[in-house]
């Protein structure tokens, strides 16, 4: 049985909008996959009505190959466990 990694969505925490933008741009330049979706949003932690922490949540969806016609085997760096 063959296994093919089709798509993953990665979630990151960045301290600034500039850092989030750079992270997305670096992912788009990588030729090992295609970035099919990316987003960045501000998240806050409040205590007693006051903001005590603020960061950016970055989501990047990476597509490695087409599900209908897969051509790439699972990469060892993305395989953490055997899911049989």
N, C-alpha and C positions, 0 to 999 in steps of 0.2 A: 504494500500500500504506500502510495506517495502522499506527501504532505506539502502543501504550498502555502506560504504566508501571503495572503492577499492584501490585507489592510490592517493598520493599527491606528489608534488615536492616543496621542501622548498629551499629558497634562503637565504644565510647568507653572512654577511660581516665580515671578520676576519682581524686582523692587521698583522698576520705573517703566514708563511707556517706551522710552528709548531702548532699554534692554529687551523688552518684549518685541519691539519692531525688528531689532537686529536678529533675535532668535528665529523669527519667522522668515526673514530674508535669507539667513544661512541655510535653513531647511529647504527653501525653494531652490537654492543653488546646487544642492546635492543631487547627483545624477544616479544614485542607487534606487530612487523612488520618486514618485510624483506627489506633490502636496495637492490634495484634492479639496481641502477645506482648512481654514485657519481662522482663529478669532482670539481676541484679547478683551478682557473686561476687568473693571476695577472691583475689588472685593475689600470689605472693611470688617474689622472686629470692633464691636462696641461693648462697652461696659458702663452700666448706669447711664445710658444715653450719650456717652462720649465716645468718640472714635479713638481707640488706643493703638490700632495697627491698620495699615493700608497697603495693598499689594495689587499686582495684576495677575490674573489667571489667564494662561495662554493654552489654547487647545490647538493641536496640529494633527490632522488626519493624513497619514502617509499611505499611498497605494503602491504596492510592490509589483503586482502583475494582475492581469485580467482574470476574473474568476472563471469565465467561460473557456478561456484558452490559457491556462497557467503555463509559465515558462521558467519560473524560478523556484528552486527548492528552499526549504526553511533555512534561514541564516542562523548559525549557532548563537550569535549575540542576542537574538530575539527569543530563543527557546530557553525557558527557565525550568520547565517541568514537562514530563510526559503525561499527556492528558488522556490516556487510554483507560 
